[in-house]
Amino acid sequence: MTTNDDWRTLPTGYFTHELALAPNPLDGAPEAAARIDAIESRMLVGGLDERVDRRLCGPAERTTVELAHDPEYLDRLERASAGDPEALARFSMPDMRVGADTYRAAMCSAGAVVEAVDALLERTVRNVFCAVRPPGHHAGRARASGFCFVNNVAVGALYALRRRRLERVAVIDFDVHHGDGTEEIVAENPSVRFFSLFQWPLFPDRRIVPTPSNVVATPLAAGADGTTLREIVEGLWLPKLEAFRPQMIFLSSGFDAHTEETMAQLKFSEVDYAYLTRRLVDASEALCDGRLVSVLEGGYSLRSLARSVLVHLQMLGRNRT
Ligand SMILES: [Zn+2]
């Protein structure tokens, strides 16, 4: 724990990895390198690249990733990436393709989140945005789904608890799709509170019923907008966060609830993402010395993704003294 407010003077971390710009092996997939490229171009234009602490992260250690995943599943993913036909046949879902870089890229995405936890506990940054792909929140303990292979946010949360000895962490998922993999991995873990909003019904149409006791799930009908978001944040998330007293807050930051996204039908805007980020940064600063790790999930309309991440980063670095 810090004894003063010096951390407020530190820059926001922008953690990424060398394969975040590698092509998706599935031609034409919306989960593409152009997403990171659009974010970084917008940061350059907005002058944000000079204000963040940019780090290129390496892969997470295998034993760390095994905190969230079945070792046999990780073996299979590694063999599939190496071209093993039997392992490749197990990754035959229509929205996924495993290429030569997939295993390493997924391990590097998780590695960025683990490095973010360390950087916050060693207090070398104020908070962190992990610009990673593949994303992670649909990946379950032993399954890949929806462009996700390793559940980056779950690996980070479990690493913070088991290896860095925190006692309580919160995970907040505002991607338009339900973070079903995260819910599966953290279900009934009393050290984790998982808050999630999502359009329903919509991919992946998979929920644990009844909802696990540590999960605060808010399914939303198509058309829900920023007014609904504010009701959830003020009426549900902030009071429950305050009661839980997390020592670190993780965000599964998907920006595909934006009104310009064609993949779903929620109506959020940049103003809403700025509001949401500001409230969560304020909560992290009041509850846990600002220890907040934001991890990129979805967001496929390149223009709205880039603008939304820009306001997200601006709010992460707000009032830096
Ligand atoms: Zn999504």
Residues whose N, C-alpha, C, O or C-beta is under 5 A from the ligand:
A	BS01	ZN	D175 V176 H177 G254 D256 G298
